Amino acid sequence: QVQLVESGGGLVPPGGSLRLSCQASGSAFRTYSIGWFRQAPGSAREFVAAIKGSSSSRYYADSVKGRFTMTRDNAKNTAYLQIARLEADDTAVYFCAADRHLMTTYLGFPAQYGYWGQGTQVTLSS
């Protein structure tokens, strides 16, 4: 079992950047695939990025490729999402999620993850 806590959100000017963290507690963090999702008001939860536990291969939604970078530090039980050149559509609550033995095909589906954090708000300032 794993517990997840996100941090790092905030108010960011257009074109700015920030780094979100997903701190995990529990054992065997390196065996979990980690996903980042976001949800804007009135919208469904949307896949952003994922990193596999077994290979550390990374996957991104087309809408964020080139601007978002996901990494993980297994020694610190932490996953990160670096966001660059923030845009209006990036405003959302960002969630990290975890599960084990996820096939690559299912990394983008929220229902495949059994563990979720509480989310952190990212807002583009005007």
C-alpha positions as CSV (number, residue, x, y, z in Angstrom):
1,Q,0.0,0.0,0.0
2,V,1.2,3.6,-0.6
3,Q,0.0,7.0,0.4
4,L,0.6,10.0,-1.8
5,V,0.9,13.7,-1.1
6,E,1.2,16.3,-3.8
7,S,2.8,19.7,-3.3
8,G,4.3,22.6,-5.3
9,G,1.1,24.1,-6.9
10,G,0.4,27.8,-6.8
11,L,-0.3,31.0,-8.8
12,V,2.0,31.3,-11.8
13,P,2.3,34.1,-14.4
14,P,1.8,33.2,-18.1
15,G,5.0,31.6,-19.5
16,G,6.2,30.7,-16.0
17,S,7.2,27.4,-14.6
18,L,6.9,25.3,-11.5
19,R,7.7,21.8,-10.2
20,L,5.1,19.6,-8.6
21,S,6.1,16.9,-6.2
22,C,4.4,13.6,-5.3
23,Q,5.7,12.3,-2.0
24,A,4.9,8.6,-1.3
25,S,5.0,6.7,1.9
26,G,4.9,3.0,2.2
27,S,7.2,0.4,0.9
28,A,8.5,-0.6,-2.5
29,F,7.9,2.7,-4.2
30,R,10.2,1.7,-7.1
31,T,7.7,-1.0,-8.1
32,Y,4.8,1.4,-8.6
33,S,4.0,3.2,-11.8
34,I,3.2,6.8,-11.1
35,G,0.8,8.9,-13.1
36,W,0.0,12.6,-13.1
37,F,-3.5,13.7,-14.0
38,R,-5.3,17.1,-13.9
39,Q,-8.8,18.2,-13.6
40,A,-10.2,21.6,-14.5
41,P,-13.6,22.8,-13.1
42,G,-16.4,21.1,-15.0
43,S,-14.1,18.7,-16.9
44,A,-13.1,15.1,-16.6
45,R,-9.8,14.1,-15.1
46,E,-7.2,14.2,-17.8
47,F,-4.0,12.2,-18.2
48,V,-0.8,14.3,-18.2
49,A,2.2,12.0,-17.8
50,A,3.3,8.7,-16.3
51,I,6.4,6.9,-15.5
52,K,6.7,3.1,-15.1
53,G,8.1,1.6,-12.0
54,S,9.7,-1.3,-13.8
55,S,11.6,0.6,-16.5
56,S,11.2,4.3,-15.6
57,S,10.0,4.8,-19.2
58,R,8.0,8.0,-19.4
59,Y,4.8,8.8,-21.3
60,Y,3.1,12.1,-22.0
61,A,-0.2,13.4,-23.2
62,D,0.2,15.1,-26.6
63,S,-1.0,18.4,-25.2
64,V,2.0,18.7,-22.8
65,K,4.8,17.1,-24.8
66,G,7.8,19.4,-24.9
67,R,6.7,21.5,-21.9
68,F,6.2,18.9,-19.1
69,T,8.8,16.6,-17.8
70,M,8.2,13.8,-15.3
71,T,10.9,12.2,-13.2
72,R,11.2,10.1,-10.2
73,D,13.7,9.7,-7.4
74,N,13.2,6.3,-5.9
75,A,15.7,7.0,-3.0
76,K,13.4,9.8,-1.9
77,N,10.1,8.1,-2.7
78,T,9.1,11.1,-4.8
79,A,7.9,11.7,-8.3
80,Y,8.1,15.2,-9.9
81,L,6.3,17.0,-12.7
82,Q,8.2,20.0,-14.1
83,I,5.9,22.4,-16.0
84,A,7.4,25.0,-18.3
85,R,5.8,27.8,-20.3
86,L,2.6,27.7,-18.4
87,E,-0.6,28.2,-20.5
88,A,-4.2,29.0,-19.6
89,D,-5.3,25.4,-20.3
90,D,-2.8,24.2,-17.6
91,T,-5.0,25.7,-14.8
92,A,-6.3,22.7,-12.9
93,V,-6.0,20.6,-9.8
94,Y,-3.1,18.2,-10.4
95,F,-3.2,14.7,-8.9
96,C,-0.6,12.0,-8.7
97,A,-1.7,8.4,-8.7
98,A,0.1,5.1,-8.3
99,D,-0.4,1.4,-8.9
100,R,1.7,-1.7,-9.6
101,H,1.9,-4.0,-12.6
102,L,0.2,-1.5,-15.0
103,M,0.6,-2.2,-18.6
104,T,1.7,0.7,-20.8
105,T,-1.6,0.7,-22.6
106,Y,-3.5,1.5,-19.3
107,L,-1.2,4.2,-17.9
108,G,-3.5,7.0,-19.2
109,F,-6.7,5.7,-17.6
110,P,-7.5,7.0,-14.1
111,A,-9.6,4.0,-13.2
112,Q,-6.4,1.8,-13.4
113,Y,-4.8,3.5,-10.5
114,G,-5.7,2.4,-7.0
115,Y,-3.9,5.1,-5.0
116,W,-4.4,8.9,-5.3
117,G,-3.2,12.0,-3.6
118,Q,-5.4,14.9,-2.6
119,G,-4.3,17.1,-5.4
120,T,-2.5,20.5,-5.7
121,Q,-4.0,23.5,-7.5
122,V,-2.1,25.2,-10.3
123,T,-3.5,28.5,-11.5
124,L,-2.3,30.8,-14.3
125,S,-2.4,34.3,-13.0
126,S,-3.7,37.1,-15.3
